[in-house]
Amino acid sequence: MDGGDEAIQIRERSQKLAKITRHVVKEGGSSHKNLTALINELKELRHGSAVFFGLSEPVFQLAV
């Protein structure tokens, strides 16, 4: 295989990975769902921390 064939294969692989990446990060994709779940857990933790410490305000603010 010469450099040209290798470059073509790398380009094709990159395009395939780009397509997969766009799919998983769009709304409803697996990465989007995981990130949304993480944000929701952080919000619950923030609220739970305030309740635990008897505070009327959250312990920290999330920029959402």
Phi and psi in radians as a Rosetta constraint file:
Dihedral C 1 N 2 CA 2 C 2 CIRCULARHARMONIC -1.597 0.35
Dihedral N 2 CA 2 C 2 N 3 CIRCULARHARMONIC 3.102 0.35
Dihedral C 2 N 3 CA 3 C 3 CIRCULARHARMONIC -1.041 0.35
Dihedral N 3 CA 3 C 3 N 4 CIRCULARHARMONIC -0.568 0.35
Dihedral C 3 N 4 CA 4 C 4 CIRCULARHARMONIC -1.149 0.35
Dihedral N 4 CA 4 C 4 N 5 CIRCULARHARMONIC -0.796 0.35
Dihedral C 4 N 5 CA 5 C 5 CIRCULARHARMONIC -1.118 0.35
Dihedral N 5 CA 5 C 5 N 6 CIRCULARHARMONIC -0.717 0.35
Dihedral C 5 N 6 CA 6 C 6 CIRCULARHARMONIC -1.127 0.35
Dihedral N 6 CA 6 C 6 N 7 CIRCULARHARMONIC -0.714 0.35
Dihedral C 6 N 7 CA 7 C 7 CIRCULARHARMONIC -1.100 0.35
Dihedral N 7 CA 7 C 7 N 8 CIRCULARHARMONIC -0.706 0.35
Dihedral C 7 N 8 CA 8 C 8 CIRCULARHARMONIC -1.113 0.35
Dihedral N 8 CA 8 C 8 N 9 CIRCULARHARMONIC -0.770 0.35
Dihedral C 8 N 9 CA 9 C 9 CIRCULARHARMONIC -1.122 0.35
Dihedral N 9 CA 9 C 9 N 10 CIRCULARHARMONIC -0.710 0.35
Dihedral C 9 N 10 CA 10 C 10 CIRCULARHARMONIC -1.109 0.35
Dihedral N 10 CA 10 C 10 N 11 CIRCULARHARMONIC -0.766 0.35
Dihedral C 10 N 11 CA 11 C 11 CIRCULARHARMONIC -1.085 0.35
Dihedral N 11 CA 11 C 11 N 12 CIRCULARHARMONIC -0.782 0.35
Dihedral C 11 N 12 CA 12 C 12 CIRCULARHARMONIC -1.098 0.35
Dihedral N 12 CA 12 C 12 N 13 CIRCULARHARMONIC -0.745 0.35
Dihedral C 12 N 13 CA 13 C 13 CIRCULARHARMONIC -1.113 0.35
Dihedral N 13 CA 13 C 13 N 14 CIRCULARHARMONIC -0.719 0.35
Dihedral C 13 N 14 CA 14 C 14 CIRCULARHARMONIC -1.101 0.35
Dihedral N 14 CA 14 C 14 N 15 CIRCULARHARMONIC -0.726 0.35
Dihedral C 14 N 15 CA 15 C 15 CIRCULARHARMONIC -1.137 0.35
Dihedral N 15 CA 15 C 15 N 16 CIRCULARHARMONIC -0.681 0.35
Dihedral C 15 N 16 CA 16 C 16 CIRCULARHARMONIC -1.135 0.35
Dihedral N 16 CA 16 C 16 N 17 CIRCULARHARMONIC -0.783 0.35
Dihedral C 16 N 17 CA 17 C 17 CIRCULARHARMONIC -1.132 0.35
Dihedral N 17 CA 17 C 17 N 18 CIRCULARHARMONIC -0.637 0.35
Dihedral C 17 N 18 CA 18 C 18 CIRCULARHARMONIC -1.104 0.35
Dihedral N 18 CA 18 C 18 N 19 CIRCULARHARMONIC -0.712 0.35
Dihedral C 18 N 19 CA 19 C 19 CIRCULARHARMONIC -1.127 0.35
Dihedral N 19 CA 19 C 19 N 20 CIRCULARHARMONIC -0.775 0.35
Dihedral C 19 N 20 CA 20 C 20 CIRCULARHARMONIC -1.087 0.35
Dihedral N 20 CA 20 C 20 N 21 CIRCULARHARMONIC -0.768 0.35
Dihedral C 20 N 21 CA 21 C 21 CIRCULARHARMONIC -1.075 0.35
Dihedral N 21 CA 21 C 21 N 22 CIRCULARHARMONIC -0.784 0.35
Dihedral C 21 N 22 CA 22 C 22 CIRCULARHARMONIC -1.049 0.35
Dihedral N 22 CA 22 C 22 N 23 CIRCULARHARMONIC -0.653 0.35
Dihedral C 22 N 23 CA 23 C 23 CIRCULARHARMONIC -1.165 0.35
Dihedral N 23 CA 23 C 23 N 24 CIRCULARHARMONIC -0.776 0.35
Dihedral C 23 N 24 CA 24 C 24 CIRCULARHARMONIC -1.361 0.35
Dihedral N 24 CA 24 C 24 N 25 CIRCULARHARMONIC -0.400 0.35
Dihedral C 24 N 25 CA 25 C 25 CIRCULARHARMONIC -1.633 0.35
Dihedral N 25 CA 25 C 25 N 26 CIRCULARHARMONIC -0.188 0.35
Dihedral C 25 N 26 CA 26 C 26 CIRCULARHARMONIC -1.237 0.35
Dihedral N 26 CA 26 C 26 N 27 CIRCULARHARMONIC 2.841 0.35
Dihedral C 26 N 27 CA 27 C 27 CIRCULARHARMONIC -0.997 0.35
Dihedral N 27 CA 27 C 27 N 28 CIRCULARHARMONIC 2.219 0.35
Dihedral C 27 N 28 CA 28 C 28 CIRCULARHARMONIC 1.666 0.35
Dihedral N 28 CA 28 C 28 N 29 CIRCULARHARMONIC -0.239 0.35
Dihedral C 28 N 29 CA 29 C 29 CIRCULARHARMONIC -1.296 0.35
Dihedral N 29 CA 29 C 29 N 30 CIRCULARHARMONIC 2.895 0.35
Dihedral C 29 N 30 CA 30 C 30 CIRCULARHARMONIC -1.098 0.35
Dihedral N 30 CA 30 C 30 N 31 CIRCULARHARMONIC -0.736 0.35
Dihedral C 30 N 31 CA 31 C 31 CIRCULARHARMONIC -1.189 0.35
Dihedral N 31 CA 31 C 31 N 32 CIRCULARHARMONIC -0.670 0.35
Dihedral C 31 N 32 CA 32 C 32 CIRCULARHARMONIC -1.091 0.35
Dihedral N 32 CA 32 C 32 N 33 CIRCULARHARMONIC -0.759 0.35
Dihedral C 32 N 33 CA 33 C 33 CIRCULARHARMONIC -1.105 0.35
Dihedral N 33 CA 33 C 33 N 34 CIRCULARHARMONIC -0.744 0.35
Dihedral C 33 N 34 CA 34 C 34 CIRCULARHARMONIC -1.138 0.35
Dihedral N 34 CA 34 C 34 N 35 CIRCULARHARMONIC -0.725 0.35
Dihedral C 34 N 35 CA 35 C 35 CIRCULARHARMONIC -1.154 0.35
Dihedral N 35 CA 35 C 35 N 36 CIRCULARHARMONIC -0.719 0.35
Dihedral C 35 N 36 CA 36 C 36 CIRCULARHARMONIC -1.079 0.35
Dihedral N 36 CA 36 C 36 N 37 CIRCULARHARMONIC -0.742 0.35
Dihedral C 36 N 37 CA 37 C 37 CIRCULARHARMONIC -1.100 0.35
Dihedral N 37 CA 37 C 37 N 38 CIRCULARHARMONIC -0.716 0.35
Dihedral C 37 N 38 CA 38 C 38 CIRCULARHARMONIC -1.087 0.35
Dihedral N 38 CA 38 C 38 N 39 CIRCULARHARMONIC -0.791 0.35
Dihedral C 38 N 39 CA 39 C 39 CIRCULARHARMONIC -1.054 0.35
Dihedral N 39 CA 39 C 39 N 40 CIRCULARHARMONIC -0.765 0.35
Dihedral C 39 N 40 CA 40 C 40 CIRCULARHARMONIC -1.114 0.35
Dihedral N 40 CA 40 C 40 N 41 CIRCULARHARMONIC -0.697 0.35
Dihedral C 40 N 41 CA 41 C 41 CIRCULARHARMONIC -1.142 0.35
Dihedral N 41 CA 41 C 41 N 42 CIRCULARHARMONIC -0.682 0.35
Dihedral C 41 N 42 CA 42 C 42 CIRCULARHARMONIC -1.131 0.35
Dihedral N 42 CA 42 C 42 N 43 CIRCULARHARMONIC -0.670 0.35
Dihedral C 42 N 43 CA 43 C 43 CIRCULARHARMONIC -1.101 0.35
Dihedral N 43 CA 43 C 43 N 44 CIRCULARHARMONIC -0.765 0.35
Dihedral C 43 N 44 CA 44 C 44 CIRCULARHARMONIC -1.124 0.35
Dihedral N 44 CA 44 C 44 N 45 CIRCULARHARMONIC -0.707 0.35
Dihedral C 44 N 45 CA 45 C 45 CIRCULARHARMONIC -1.086 0.35
Dihedral N 45 CA 45 C 45 N 46 CIRCULARHARMONIC -0.756 0.35
Dihedral C 45 N 46 CA 46 C 46 CIRCULARHARMONIC -1.033 0.35
Dihedral N 46 CA 46 C 46 N 47 CIRCULARHARMONIC -0.825 0.35
Dihedral C 46 N 47 CA 47 C 47 CIRCULARHARMONIC -1.145 0.35
Dihedral N 47 CA 47 C 47 N 48 CIRCULARHARMONIC -0.766 0.35
Dihedral C 47 N 48 CA 48 C 48 CIRCULARHARMONIC -1.097 0.35
Dihedral N 48 CA 48 C 48 N 49 CIRCULARHARMONIC -0.655 0.35
Dihedral C 48 N 49 CA 49 C 49 CIRCULARHARMONIC -1.126 0.35
Dihedral N 49 CA 49 C 49 N 50 CIRCULARHARMONIC -0.719 0.35
Dihedral C 49 N 50 CA 50 C 50 CIRCULARHARMONIC -1.112 0.35
Dihedral N 50 CA 50 C 50 N 51 CIRCULARHARMONIC -0.756 0.35
Dihedral C 50 N 51 CA 51 C 51 CIRCULARHARMONIC -1.135 0.35
Dihedral N 51 CA 51 C 51 N 52 CIRCULARHARMONIC -0.775 0.35
Dihedral C 51 N 52 CA 52 C 52 CIRCULARHARMONIC -1.027 0.35
Dihedral N 52 CA 52 C 52 N 53 CIRCULARHARMONIC -0.746 0.35
Dihedral C 52 N 53 CA 53 C 53 CIRCULARHARMONIC -1.531 0.35
Dihedral N 53 CA 53 C 53 N 54 CIRCULARHARMONIC 0.056 0.35
Dihedral C 53 N 54 CA 54 C 54 CIRCULARHARMONIC 1.213 0.35
Dihedral N 54 CA 54 C 54 N 55 CIRCULARHARMONIC 0.512 0.35
Dihedral C 54 N 55 CA 55 C 55 CIRCULARHARMONIC -1.694 0.35
Dihedral N 55 CA 55 C 55 N 56 CIRCULARHARMONIC 2.616 0.35
Dihedral C 55 N 56 CA 56 C 56 CIRCULARHARMONIC -1.499 0.35
Dihedral N 56 CA 56 C 56 N 57 CIRCULARHARMONIC -0.318 0.35
Dihedral C 56 N 57 CA 57 C 57 CIRCULARHARMONIC -1.998 0.35
Dihedral N 57 CA 57 C 57 N 58 CIRCULARHARMONIC 2.645 0.35
Dihedral C 57 N 58 CA 58 C 58 CIRCULARHARMONIC -1.036 0.35
Dihedral N 58 CA 58 C 58 N 59 CIRCULARHARMONIC 2.679 0.35
Dihedral C 58 N 59 CA 59 C 59 CIRCULARHARMONIC -1.175 0.35
Dihedral N 59 CA 59 C 59 N 60 CIRCULARHARMONIC -0.624 0.35
Dihedral C 59 N 60 CA 60 C 60 CIRCULARHARMONIC -2.509 0.35
Dihedral N 60 CA 60 C 60 N 61 CIRCULARHARMONIC 2.814 0.35
Dihedral C 60 N 61 CA 61 C 61 CIRCULARHARMONIC -1.864 0.35
Dihedral N 61 CA 61 C 61 N 62 CIRCULARHARMONIC 2.407 0.35
Dihedral C 61 N 62 CA 62 C 62 CIRCULARHARMONIC -1.738 0.35
Dihedral N 62 CA 62 C 62 N 63 CIRCULARHARMONIC 2.351 0.35
Dihedral C 62 N 63 CA 63 C 63 CIRCULARHARMONIC -1.539 0.35
Dihedral N 63 CA 63 C 63 N 64 CIRCULARHARMONIC 1.650 0.35
